């Protein structure tokens, strides 16, 4: 979303100056992926990236492998659980903001740069980041890339702010090596001032042939849904708060029917009303959650391999967990994160400002 880029940076920096960011590396113990000991509590274990970049892009491949994308053209990769990080930033991209990244393994990844005009671009690597190729360079001055999602190793979508009054979708069917703009003939018109938020790479999500993206802006906070890989779309109002700096920031679906939408207003990160909704109808209808996180949350993920439907939401004022499918939430950390990513194995990572990256662990009760 174009008007809020500078405001997002200023707000996050101001929150960092207001008090120390809290994570809980002490007394936190990693556990087997997707499992926790009885009575254990979740905790973020910070890892040292050696960077001060703002990492809004994050892709967890496993408990050992993760990639992060940040400002100043920075991309880092770890293959040992965060003990060491390799700078694999693309050459000549120092002015770009990599606000989303998707990695398939230790070698193959796609990075999305967000910005006005040609600052929106897609990069691809097949050798662990030693070499990158520009797979798509935006030239439309109205377009502004917000987020990206892959449903498998071949099929992916990128969401752009509206062009000509409709949201723009880019698609790939070869793992990000080539991209094209989808026809918007079956895309509902955007409301005046409606846009998506390039805050944590989670404003679009995909599952098989289904795709969903969330919006905000001057009017309503809405979710668009496609059942054919982005060819046609329907749209539903969520009832969440909306405004120039408020709306749906992140979406997560654990199956075709059960999903979560999180957001709020990033200018008021410690307070939020109507900032989380859930669906049991695949996004055809949404219900506001009264027992929701109390602050703005820009990232959300379902934790794989759990006996109960468990989800975590993160934001610049803290992290919350739900054990009942998103009906109730409990805050477990007050540190600043912008996004969360969970690997299929069950390992979950979070990232944010000032080079912050963490791995989900558990404290003994």
N, C-alpha and C positions, 0 to 999 in steps of 0.2 A: 504494500500500500504506500503510495508516493508521499502523501503529506506528513507521515508520522516517522520517517526514518530518523531525522535529527532528534525529534522528541523522544524516541525510544532510547537513543544513546544517552541523552541528558538525564532522563528519568532514572535509568539504571545506575548511572554514575552517582547521582544524588543519593540514591538509596544506599550505595556502598559507603559513601562518606558519612551517612547518618549513624552507622554503627557497624561492628565487626560481623562479617558473615560467619555463620555457625554451621559446621558439619561435625560429624562425630567419628573421627578416625580412631580415637582411643576406645578400647574395649569393644571394637567392632570386629567380628570374625566372619570371614567368608564361609559360605556353606555350599553344598552341592547345588548345581544349577536347578532353579525351580523349586527348591525345598527349603524349609526352615525348621529348626528344632522347636519342640513344644515350649511355649512361653517366651520365644525369642521375639525381639522387636526390630523393625527395619531401621537401618542407619546408612547414611552415605559415607563411604570411605574415600576421602580425597586422594587423588594421585597427582604427582607433580609433572606438569607438561613442559615446564621450562619456558613457557610463553605467557604473554600478557594479552594475547588477542581475545576478542569477544567471539566465543564459539556458539553460534546459533545453529550450526549444522552438526549433526551427530548421526553415526550409523554404527550400531553394535552388531558385530558378526558372531562373536562368541565371548566367553569369559576372558579370553586372552587377546582377541583382535577387535579393534575399534578404530574408526576414522572420525576426525572432527574437521569442520570447515569454519573459518572465521573471517574477520575483517583483515584489511591489508593483504588480501590475496593468500592468506595462510591456510594450509592444509597439513595436518599431522596424522601419523598412523602409528599404532602400537601393535605388537604381536606377542607381548609378554605380560598382558594384564595391566598395562599402564606404568610399569617400572621404567621403561625407556620409550621415548617417542622419536620418531624420525620425521624431519621436516621434508615433506614431499610437495611443497607448494609449486604450482605451475610457473614456469618462467614467464616473465613479462606481465603477470597478473596482479602486481602489487597494489593497484588502485581499486581492485574489485572486492566485493563483500560476498564470500561464499556462505550463504545463509541456509543451504541445505546440501546434504550429501547422502548418497546411497552406495554402500559397498556390498558386493556379492561375496567376497572372500579377501584374502590378503593381497591379491593382485588387481582385481577388477573393481572399478568404482566410477560413479558419475557424480560430478559436482555442479551445483547450480549457483550462479552468481546473480544477485538481485540488484537492480538499479535502473535508472532512467535510460531509455534508448539502448545504446550498444553496451551499457554496463550490465544488462541482463544477457547471460550467456550460459551455455552448457559445455562442460569439459568432460572428457572420458580418458581413462587410463586402463591399460591391460598388463602393466608391469610394475605394480605396486607404487605408482606415482613417480617413477623415475622419468617418465615421459608422459605428457598430456597432449591431447588434441582437442581443438575447439570443434565440438560436434554440432553446435548451433549458435549463431550470433544474431541476436535480435536487432532489427533495424527500424521497427515501428516506434515512433516517439511516444505513442499512447500506451504501449505495452510495458509492463513491469512485473517480472517474475516474482511469485510469492512463495511457492512450495512445490514439492515433487514427491511422487510415490511410485513404487514398483510393486506389482502384484506377483511377479515371478522374475526369473532371470532375463526374460525377453521384454515383457510388457510394462511400460511406465507412462505416467502422465505428469505434465507440468501445468500448474495453474498460473495464469497472468491476470492482472487487473483488467477491467473491461476495455475493449477496443471497439469503437463504434456503438457503444451502448450495451454490449454483451461481453461476458467473461470469455477469455480466450484460453483454449486448451491445446497444448502440444502433446504429441504422442510418439512413442517409439515401439517397435516390435523386434528390435535386434539388440537389446541390452544397452541402449543409449548411444550406439554408434551413429545413428541417424535419427532425425526428428522432423516432423511436419506439423503444421497447424491444422487442427481438426476444423471441419465446417461448423459454423455456429448456427446453422439454419434451425436446429432443434434445441437451441439454448434459450431459456427464458430471458427476457430483457432484465438488465440490472436496474435497480432502483436508483434514483438520483443520489449521488454521493456514495453509493455502495461500492465496497472494495474488500479485498482480503488482506490479511496481515502477515507480512514476511518476518515473523517474530521467532519462530522455532522450527520451521520446516514441517509443521504438522497441520496446516490448514487444509490439506487434501490427504485422503487416505484411500487405499484400494484393497480389495479382497476378491480374488478371482476376476470375474467380469464386472463386478460392482465397484463403483467409485463414489465418494462423497467429498464435497468441499464446503467450508463454512465462511461466512461473510459478516461484515458489520458496516459501520459508517454512519451516515446521517439518518438512515431509516431504520429498518428492522434487522435483527440478527437472524440470518436464514441459513439453511443447509440445502445444497443442491445434490441430487442423487442421479447416478447413471447406472443402468443395468447392462450396458453394451460397450464397455471400455471407453466411455466418453463420447459416443456418437450422439446420443440424445439424453436430455436431462429433465427432471422435474424439480420443483423447489417447494420447501416447507418452512414456515416461520417457527422458530424455536421458543419464542417468548423470553429469550435472554435479553439483557440490557444491551442497547446499541447506541452509538454516538460516534463522533469524529475519531475517538481513540478507544472505542469499546465495541465488543461484539464477540463472535466465535473466533477464537485463536487456534484451537486444536481439536482434532477429532480422533477417536479410536473405536474400532469395531472388533469384538472378539468372535463374532460370526456374522452372518448376513443380516441378523435381526437385532442384535443387542449392541448398542453403541453409546458413547459418551461425547458430549460437546462441552468444552471448557473455555473460559475467557474472562471477561471483566473489562476494566478500564485500566490501561497500563499507567495512567497518570495518577491513579490512586491505588498503588500496589498492595497496600495493607488492608484495604477494605473492598468488599465486593457485594453486590446484590444482583440476584438473577444472573449468576455467572456460571452456572452448571446445569445441564439438562441431560436427560437420558431417553433412549428410545428402545422399545421392544418390538418395533414394527419396521425395522430396516430404514428408519429415517422418515417414514411417512407421517409420523406424529412424534412430538417431543413433550416430555413432562419436566418442569423445573424441579430441582432437588432443593428442599428446604435446609437439610442438614449438609450443606456444601462447604467447601473451603472458604475461609473468611477473606481471602485475598485474591488478587488477580493471578490466574494460572494460564500459562502460555504453552504448556506441554502436558500430555496425558498418554498413558499406555496401560494396556492389560498385561499382567504378569503371566507368562505361559506356565503350564503344568501345575496349576494350583487346584486343590480340592474344592475351593470356593472361588467364585468369580472375583478376583482381586485386581485392583487398579491403583495406579499412583498418578497424581497430578503435581506438577512442579511450576514454580513461578519465581519471580525475583524477591518475594517475601517469604518463601518457604515451600515445603513439600507435604502432601497429605496422602493418606492411604485409605482405601475402602475395601472391605472384605465381603461385601454383600451386593456386588453388581452396581455400585455407585449410588446406593440409597443413603448411606451415611458415611462420613469421613472423619478421620482423625489426623491432626497435624503431628508429624514426627521430626521435623527439621525446620530451621529458620534460615538456612543458607540460601543464596541466590543461584537459581538455575533457570535457563530459558527453555530447555527441551530435554526429553527423555527418550531412550531407545532400548528396546529389549530384544535380544537375540532369540532365535527359535529354541536354543538350548535352555533358555530361562534366565540367562545373565542380563542384568539391566545396568545401563550407564546413564549419566546425566551430564550436561555441560552448560556453560554460561559465560559470564563476563570474566575479565581479568585472568584468562587462562584456566578457569575452574572446570575440572572434570572429576567425576566421582563414579565409583562402582557401588552397587547396592550390596550391603552385607547385613549381618544381624548381630544384635547385642544379646548377650545372655540375660534373661530376666532375673 
